[in-house]
Amino acid sequence: MLSLAESLAGLGLLFIGLRLMSSQLQQAMGRRIRHLLRAATRTTVAGLAAGTLAGAITQSSNAVAVITGNLVRARLLSTREAIPIVAGGNVGTSVLVLLAAVNFHLAVLFLVGLVGIGFQLGLDRRAASRSWMSILLGLTLLFLGIDFIKAAPRALDGAAIAALISSLPPIGLLALGLVAAMLTQSSSTATIIVLAALKAGFIGLDGCFFAVVGANLGSGLATLIASGGLRGVGRQLCVVHIMVKGLGSGLLLAAFLAAPMAGLDPVALFARLGGGDAAAAVSMLFLVLQLVGAVPVSLFRTQVAALAHRFSPPTLEDDVSRPRFVDPDAAADPSGALELAASEIGALVARLPDLLPDLDREGHGDGGRLLVLARGGRAVAETTDAFIVELIAGGLSSRDLDAALARQSHLEMVRALQETLAEFSALILSFRPRPALAFNLSESLRLIVMQLAEAGADGAEYELLIALTGDRSEYLDRMRRSLAASAFGTEVDAQRLLLATSQFERAVWLVRRLAIALRPVGGDAAGRALAAERTEAAPLETLREPA
C-alpha cells in the first residue's frame, strides 16, 4: 500500500511540476520562444534545433505544437516550415528522461530547501522574480515526483512482479507501455515509470525496449484520439506529431527484430547505448526514438506537409485567423509597419458586420459560423497587438511612438466591440421564437456597424455616424420601461431582452468612440452640416418599441 501511495504521489508531483513549469516558462519566455521559432525556419536543421530547444524548455511537445500552430494561423509560418519545429519538440522532451536516469536524490532535497527559503524570504513578491520562483518550484516538484516514483517499488515483492513481467511476450510489453502512455498522456512519464521498474529489478533490459517503444506508440495514439475534434492547421500538426512517434517506433522495432538475422545481438547493442549503464541505455533509447522519427519527417517536410494537408484541409477559422497586412519582416521600417498595422485594423473594422446575424436572409443566422468568425477576428487582433508591442519594444521615434499608441488605442476599441457583438449575436440567436424587438435591435445594430465598416476615409460618413450614435440613453431607458411593463413571454425572456438592449447600447457607444477615433483629422464644418441633415432623415428612433 505504501508503494502504491508513493507511486501515485510521485505521479501527482510530476504532473503538477510539469504543468507549473511549462505554464510559467511560456509566460516568462513565450515571446522569446515565438521569436526563436519564427527566426529558425530558414533551414530544416535550424527548425529542428529550434523545436528541440523549445521542447526542452517547455517539456511539452503539445505546448510547442500549440505555439507553432498559432504562428501558422497568423501566416508567420507555413505548415511546411512548422514541421521540423513540431518534430524537434518531441526530441526536446527527452531531456526529462535523460535527467531521470541520474541519481539526484541529494540534489532534490537541497533544491526543495532552497526554493522553500526563497519563498519565505518573499522573492516571489517581486514581479521580476515571481515567474522564475514558480518555475523553480515546478522543477522541484517535478524532480521530487521522479524521486518518489523511482523509490516506490522498494517495498514490493520484486521476485513475483519480475516473474510476471518476464512471462509477458514482446507484444504484451508493447501493450503495457502503450497503456501506460495513454493513461499518463505522456511517453516521457511512462518511460520514467519503466526506469523505476528497471531500478527495482522488475523488468530486464530487453523488456524495457519493448515497453519504451510501446510508450512512444501510446503517446502518438493518445494524440490521435485527442485530435478527433480538431480541424485544419491544428489537426495537421497533430498528424506530424503522430508520424514522428509512429515512424520512430516502427523503424527501431523493425531494426531490433531484424538484428538477429544479421547475426547481431539486439539486447547487447541496446546496452551499448548507455555505455554499460542500463538506466542510461533506456534514456538514450527514448532519445533515439524521437530522433529516428523526427529527422526523416523533417527532411521530407514537403511531402509530409502535402499528406497532412490531405488529411486535414484548412478550415474557415484558419483563413479568418490570418492577418492580411502585418508582417514581422516589415519591422525594419517602423513607419511602414505602422501603416500595415493601420490597414489591418481597417480590415478588422470592415469585418465587424460579419459578427452579426443577417436575420433578413435565410441561412445567415448560423451561430456556429458567427462563432468561428468571432474567434478568427480575435486571433487577428491579438496578432496585430503583439506586432505593435514588438515595434514599440524595438524603439521608435516620437512621431512613430504616438502613431503606435494611437493604433493600440484603436485596436483596444475594436477588440471590445468584437466581444460585445459576439455576445449580442449569441443572445439574439438564442431566442425561440424571436420577438420583434430582438429582430429590430439586431438589424438596427447591423446597419450602424455596416455604416462604420463602409465609412472609409470619408469624413462626412464618420460625422453622420457620430451624430447617429449620439447619447440616446433617454430613449433606451423608455424602451426598457416599456419592455418591463409589457406582458411578453416569461420573466426570463424579458430579462434576456433587457440584456440585449444593454448590449445594444454598449455596442452603439463603442461604435461612436471608434468613429470619433478613426475620423480624418480636420473634418470641415460642411461635412458636419451634411451629417446633421442626413441624421434628421435617418434617426435611431426608427426602432419600434415593444407592443
C-alpha positions in Angstrom: 0.0 0.0 0.0 2.9 2.4 0.9 4.5 1.7 -2.5 1.2 2.4 -4.3 0.8 5.7 -2.3 4.3 6.7 -3.1 3.9 5.9 -6.8 0.6 8.0 -7.0 2.2 10.8 -5.0 5.2 10.8 -7.4 3.0 10.9 -10.4 0.9 13.7 -8.9 4.0 15.7 -8.1 5.5 15.0 -11.5 2.3 16.2 -13.3 1.9 19.3 -11.1 5.6 20.2 -11.6 5.4 19.7 -15.4 2.2 21.8 -15.7 3.5 24.6 -13.4 7.0 24.7 -15.0 5.6 24.6 -18.6 2.9 27.3 -18.0 5.3 29.7 -16.2 8.1 29.2 -18.7 5.6 30.0 -21.5 4.7 33.2 -19.7 8.3 34.2 -18.9 9.8 33.2 -22.3 6.8 32.9 -24.6 7.7 35.9 -26.7 11.3 34.8 -27.0 10.3 31.2 -27.9 8.0 32.6 -30.6 10.9 34.8 -31.9 13.1 31.8 -31.9 10.7 29.5 -33.7 9.9 32.3 -36.3 13.5 33.0 -37.0 14.7 29.5 -37.2 12.8 28.2 -40.3 15.3 29.1 -43.0 16.7 25.5 -43.0 15.4 22.2 -41.8 18.3 21.8 -39.3 17.6 25.2 -37.8 13.9 24.4 -37.4 14.7 21.0 -35.9 17.2 22.6 -33.4 14.7 25.4 -32.5 12.0 22.9 -31.9 14.3 20.8 -29.7 15.3 23.8 -27.6 11.6 24.8 -27.3 10.6 21.3 -26.2 13.5 21.2 -23.7 12.4 24.5 -22.2 8.7 23.8 -22.0 9.0 20.0 -21.5 5.8 19.7 -23.6 5.6 18.7 -27.2 1.9 19.8 -27.1 2.9 23.3 -26.0 5.4 23.6 -28.9 2.7 22.4 -31.3 0.2 25.0 -29.9 2.7 27.8 -30.2 3.7 26.7 -33.7 0.0 26.3 -34.8 -0.7 29.9 -33.7 2.3 31.1 -35.8 0.9 29.2 -38.8 -2.6 30.6 -38.4 -1.0 34.1 -38.2 0.8 33.5 -41.5 4.1 33.9 -39.8 5.0 30.3 -40.7 3.7 27.8 -43.3 2.8 24.2 -42.4 5.9 23.1 -44.2 8.1 25.4 -42.2 6.4 24.3 -38.9 7.1 20.6 -39.4 10.7 20.5 -38.2 9.8 22.6 -35.2 7.0 20.2 -34.1 9.3 17.2 -34.8 12.0 18.8 -32.7 9.6 19.5 -29.8 9.4 15.7 -29.4 13.2 15.4 -29.2 13.4 18.2 -26.6 11.1 16.3 -24.2 13.8 13.6 -23.9 15.8 15.9 -21.6 13.5 14.9 -18.7 14.0 11.2 -19.3 17.8 11.7 -19.5 17.7 13.5 -16.1 15.6 10.7 -14.6 18.4 8.3 -15.3 20.7 10.2 -12.9 20.6 9.7 -9.1 19.9 13.2 -7.8 18.2 12.4 -4.5 20.6 14.6 -2.5 20.3 17.5 -5.1 16.5 17.3 -4.9 16.5 17.7 -1.1 18.8 20.7 -1.4 16.6 22.2 -4.1 13.4 21.8 -2.0 15.1 23.6 0.8 16.4 26.4 -1.3 13.1 27.0 -3.0 11.2 27.0 0.3 13.7 29.5 1.8 13.3 31.7 -1.3 9.5 31.8 -0.9 9.9 32.5 2.9 12.2 35.5 2.1 9.5 36.9 -0.2 11.4 36.5 -3.5 8.1 35.6 -5.2 6.6 39.0 -4.3 8.8 40.9 -6.8 7.4 40.9 -10.4 10.8 40.3 -11.9 11.5 37.1 -10.0 7.9 35.8 -9.4 7.7 33.7 -12.6 11.2 32.3 -12.1 10.4 31.3 -8.5 7.3 29.5 -9.8 9.5 27.8 -12.5 11.9 26.6 -9.8 9.0 25.4 -7.7 7.7 23.4 -10.7 11.1 22.0 -11.3 11.5 21.0 -7.7 8.1 19.2 -7.6 9.0 17.5 -10.9 12.3 16.1 -9.6 10.7 15.2 -6.3 8.0 13.3 -8.1 10.6 11.4 -10.2 12.4 10.6 -6.9 9.2 9.2 -5.4 8.4 7.1 -8.4 12.0 5.6 -8.5 11.9 4.8 -4.8 8.3 3.5 -4.6 8.9 -0.2 -5.7 11.3 -1.0 -2.9 8.6 -2.4 -0.6 7.0 -4.7 -3.2 7.7 -8.4 -3.8 10.2 -7.9 -6.6 10.6 -11.6 -7.4 6.9 -12.1 -8.1 6.5 -9.0 -10.2 9.7 -9.7 -12.1 8.4 -13.3 -12.8 5.1 -11.9 -14.1 6.7 -9.3 -16.4 9.3 -11.7 -17.7 6.4 -14.1 -18.7 4.9 -11.5 -21.0 5.7 -11.8 -24.7 7.1 -8.7 -26.6 3.6 -7.8 -27.8 2.4 -7.8 -24.1 5.3 -5.5 -23.1 4.4 -3.2 -26.0 0.8 -3.1 -24.9 1.9 -2.4 -21.3 4.0 0.6 -22.4 1.2 1.8 -24.7 -1.4 1.7 -22.0 0.9 3.5 -19.5 1.5 6.3 -22.0 -2.2 6.6 -22.8 -3.1 6.8 -19.1 -0.5 9.4 -18.3 -0.9 11.2 -21.6 3.0 11.3 -21.8 5.5 9.0 -23.3 8.3 10.5 -21.1 6.3 9.9 -17.9 5.7 6.3 -19.0 9.4 5.9 -19.7 10.3 7.2 -16.2 8.0 4.5 -14.7 9.9 1.9 -16.8 13.1 3.3 -15.4 11.8 2.9 -11.8 10.8 -0.7 -12.6 14.2 -1.4 -14.1 15.9 0.0 -11.0 13.7 -2.2 -8.7 14.6 -5.3 -10.8 11.1 -5.8 -12.0 12.0 -5.8 -15.7 15.0 -6.7 -17.8 16.7 -4.6 -20.4 15.1 -6.4 -23.3 11.7 -5.9 -21.7 12.5 -2.2 -21.3 13.0 -1.9 -25.0 9.5 -3.1 -25.9 7.9 -1.1 -23.1 9.5 2.1 -24.1 8.7 1.6 -27.8 5.1 0.9 -26.7 5.0 4.0 -24.6 6.2 6.0 -27.7 3.4 4.5 -29.8 0.9 5.1 -27.0 1.7 8.8 -27.0 1.0 9.0 -30.7 -2.2 7.1 -30.3 -3.3 9.4 -27.4 -2.6 12.4 -29.7 -4.7 10.8 -32.4 -7.7 10.4 -30.1 -7.3 13.9 -28.6 -7.2 15.4 -32.1 -10.5 13.9 -33.1 -12.3 17.3 -32.6 -9.6 19.4 -34.3 -9.7 20.6 -37.9 -7.4 22.5 -40.2 -3.9 23.5 -39.1 -4.3 22.1 -35.6 -5.0 18.7 -36.9 -2.3 18.9 -39.5 0.4 19.4 -36.8 -1.1 16.6 -34.8 -0.6 14.4 -37.9 3.0 15.4 -37.9 3.3 14.5 -34.2 1.8 11.1 -34.8 4.1 10.5 -37.8 7.2 11.3 -35.6 6.0 8.8 -32.9 4.9 6.1 -35.3 7.9 6.3 -37.6 10.4 6.2 -34.8 8.7 3.3 -33.1 8.3 1.3 -36.3 11.9 1.8 -37.5 13.5 0.9 -34.2 11.2 -2.1 -33.7 12.0 -3.4 -37.2 15.7 -2.9 -36.6 15.5 -4.8 -33.2 13.7 -7.7 -34.8 15.9 -7.8 -37.9 19.2 -7.7 -35.9 19.4 -11.5 -35.2 19.0 -12.2 -38.9 22.3 -10.3 -39.4 24.0 -12.2 -36.6 23.8 -9.3 -34.1 22.5 -9.4 -30.5 19.9 -6.5 -30.3 20.0 -6.5 -26.5 23.8 -6.1 -26.4 23.5 -3.3 -29.0 20.8 -1.7 -26.8 23.0 -2.0 -23.7 25.9 -0.2 -25.5 23.7 2.9 -25.9 24.2 3.6 -22.2 27.9 2.6 -22.0 27.0 -0.3 -19.8 24.6 1.6 -17.6 21.1 0.1 -18.0 19.2 3.2 -16.9 21.3 5.4 -19.3 20.6 2.9 -22.1 16.8 3.3 -21.6 17.1 7.1 -21.6 19.2 7.0 -24.7 16.7 4.7 -26.3 13.9 7.3 -25.7 16.1 10.0 -27.3 16.9 7.8 -30.3 13.2 7.0 -30.8 12.5 10.7 -31.1 15.4 11.4 -33.4 14.7 8.4 -35.7 11.1 9.8 -36.1 11.9 13.5 -36.2 14.8 13.5 -38.7 13.1 11.8 -41.7 9.8 13.7 -41.1 11.8 17.0 -41.2 13.9 16.0 -44.2 10.8 15.1 -46.2 8.7 18.0 -44.9 7.3 19.0 -48.3 5.8 15.5 -48.7 4.7 15.4 -45.1 3.0 18.8 -45.4 1.1 17.6 -48.5 0.0 14.5 -46.6 -1.1 16.5 -43.6 -3.0 18.9 -45.9 -4.8 15.9 -47.4 -5.8 14.6 -44.0 -7.0 17.9 -42.8 -7.6 20.8 -45.3 -7.5 24.4 -44.0 -10.8 25.5 -42.4 -12.7 28.7 -42.4 -11.3 29.5 -39.0 -7.7 29.0 -40.3 -8.5 31.5 -43.1 -10.1 34.2 -41.0 -7.5 33.9 -38.2 -4.7 35.0 -40.6 -3.7 38.7 -40.8 -3.8 40.2 -44.2 -1.3 43.0 -43.8 1.0 42.8 -40.7 4.3 41.1 -41.5 7.2 40.7 -38.9 9.7 41.3 -41.7 8.3 44.8 -42.1 9.6 45.8 -38.6 12.8 47.1 -40.2 10.8 50.0 -41.4 8.7 51.2 -38.4 6.7 53.8 -40.3 5.7 51.4 -43.0 5.0 48.7 -40.4 2.6 51.1 -38.6 0.8 51.7 -41.8 0.4 48.0 -42.2 -1.0 47.8 -38.7 -3.5 50.6 -39.6 -4.5 48.7 -42.7 -5.0 45.5 -40.5 -7.2 47.5 -38.1 -9.2 48.8 -41.0 -9.7 45.2 -42.3 -10.9 44.2 -38.8 -13.4 47.1 -38.8 -14.6 46.1 -42.3 -15.3 42.5 -40.9 -17.3 43.7 -37.9 -20.7 43.4 -39.7 -20.0 39.7 -40.3 -20.2 39.1 -36.5 -23.9 40.0 -36.5 -26.6 37.7 -38.0 -28.4 38.9 -41.1 -31.9 38.0 -40.0 -33.5 39.1 -43.2 -31.7 36.4 -45.2 -32.2 32.7 -44.8 -29.1 30.9 -43.6 -27.2 34.0 -42.5 -28.0 33.5 -38.8 -25.8 30.5 -38.3 -24.5 30.7 -34.7 -21.6 28.3 -35.4 -20.3 30.3 -38.3 -20.6 33.6 -36.4 -18.6 32.0 -33.5 -15.8 30.9 -35.9 -15.7 34.4 -37.4 -15.5 35.9 -33.9 -12.6 33.7 -32.9 -10.8 34.5 -36.1 -11.2 38.2 -35.6 -9.9 37.9 -32.0 -6.9 36.0 -33.3 -6.0 38.7 -35.9 -6.5 41.4 -33.3 -4.1 39.6 -30.9 -1.5 39.1 -33.6 -1.7 42.8 -34.6 -1.5 43.9 -31.0 1.6 41.7 -30.5 3.1 43.2 -33.7 2.6 46.8 -32.4 4.1 45.9 -29.0 7.2 44.5 -30.7 7.5 47.6 -32.7 7.4 49.8 -29.5 9.9 47.5 -27.8 12.3 47.9 -30.7 12.4 51.7 -30.2 10.5 54.3 -32.2 10.8 58.0 -32.9 8.5 60.2 -31.0 6.2 60.6 -34.1 6.1 56.9 -34.7 5.5 56.2 -31.0 2.5 58.5 -31.0 1.2 56.7 -34.0 1.8 53.3 -32.4 0.0 54.3 -29.2 -2.9 55.5 -31.3 -3.1 52.2 -33.2 -3.1 50.4 -29.9 -6.0 52.5 -28.7 -8.0 51.9 -31.9 -7.3 48.2 -31.6 -8.4 48.1 -28.0 -11.8 49.6 -29.0 -12.1 47.1 -31.9 -11.5 44.2 -29.6 -14.1 45.5 -27.1 -16.6 45.9 -30.0 -15.8 42.4 -31.3 -16.5 40.9 -27.9 -19.8 42.9 -27.5 -21.1 42.0 -30.9 -20.3 38.3 -30.4 -22.2 38.3 -27.1 -25.1 40.2 -28.6 -25.3 37.8 -31.6 -25.3 34.7 -29.4 -28.1 36.2 -27.2 -30.3 37.2 -30.2 -29.9 33.8 -31.8 -30.9 32.1 -28.6 -34.5 33.4 -28.8 -37.0 30.8 -29.9 -39.3 32.3 -31.2 -37.5 35.6 -31.9 -39.5 38.6 -30.6 -39.9 41.7 -32.8 -37.8 43.8 -30.6 -34.8 41.4 -30.8 -35.1 41.4 -34.6 -35.2 45.3 -34.6 -32.3 45.6 -32.3 -30.2 43.2 -34.3 -31.0 44.7 -37.7 -30.5 48.3 -36.5 -27.2 47.5 -34.9 -26.1 45.7 -38.1 -26.9 48.8 -40.1 -24.9 51.0 -37.7 -21.9 48.7 -37.8 -22.1 48.5 -41.6 -22.1 52.3 -41.7 -18.8 52.2 -39.6 -17.3 49.5 -41.8 -18.1 51.4 -45.1 -17.0 54.8 -43.8 -13.5 54.6 -45.2 -11.8 57.9 -45.5 -15.0 59.9 -45.9 -15.1 62.5 -43.0 -18.8 63.2 -43.7 -19.7 59.5 -43.2 -17.9 59.5 -39.8 -19.7 62.7 -38.8 -23.0 61.1 -39.8 -22.2 58.1 -37.7 -21.2 60.2 -34.7 -24.4 62.1 -34.9 -26.5 59.0 -35.4 -24.9 57.2 -32.3 -25.2 60.3 -30.0 -26.5 60.0 -26.5 -29.8 58.0 -26.7 -29.9 56.9 -23.1 -33.3 58.6 -22.5 -34.8 56.7 -25.5 -33.3 53.4 -24.4 -34.5 53.9 -20.8 -38.0 54.5 -22.2 -37.7 51.3 -24.2 -36.7 49.4 -21.1 -39.6 50.7 -19.1 -42.0 49.8 -21.9 -40.5 46.3 -22.0 -40.7 45.9 -18.3 -44.4 46.9 -18.4 -45.2 44.6 -21.3 -46.5 41.0 -20.9 -44.1 39.5 -23.4 -43.3 35.8 -22.7 -41.8 34.7 -19.4 -39.8 36.7 -16.9 -36.7 35.1 -18.2 -37.4 36.2 -21.8 -38.0 39.8 -20.6 -34.7 39.7 -18.7 -32.9 38.5 -21.8 -34.4 41.3 -23.9 -33.3 43.8 -21.3 -29.8 42.3 -21.5 -29.9 42.6 -25.3 -30.9 46.2 -25.0 -28.0 46.9 -22.7 -25.6 45.1 -25.1 -27.0 47.1 -28.0 -26.4 50.3 -26.1 -22.8 49.4 -25.3 -22.2 48.4 -28.9 -23.6 51.8 -30.1 -21.4 53.6 -27.6 -18.3 51.7 -28.8 -19.1 52.4 -32.4 -19.3 56.1 -31.6 -16.0 56.0 -29.8 -14.4 54.2 -32.7 -15.9 56.6 -35.3 -14.5 59.6 -33.3 -11.1 57.9 -33.1 -11.0 56.9 -36.8 -12.5 60.0 -38.5 -10.0 62.0 -40.5 -8.3 64.9 -38.6 -9.6 68.3 -39.5 -13.1 67.4 -40.7 -14.8 70.5 -42.1 -17.9 72.2 -41.0 -19.7 71.4 -44.3 -19.2 67.7 -43.6 -20.7 68.1 -40.1 -23.7 70.1 -41.6 -24.3 67.4 -44.2 -24.1 64.7 -41.5 -26.7 66.7 -39.4 -29.1 66.8 -42.3 -28.7 63.1 -43.0 -29.2 62.3 -39.3 -32.5 64.0 -39.3 -33.6 61.7 -42.2 -32.3 58.6 -40.5 -32.8 58.8 -36.8 -32.1 55.9 -34.4 -35.6 56.1 -33.1 -36.8 54.1 -36.1 -36.6 51.2 -33.8 -40.0 50.0 -32.9 -40.9 49.8 -29.2 -42.4 46.5 -27.9 -46.2 46.5 -28.1 
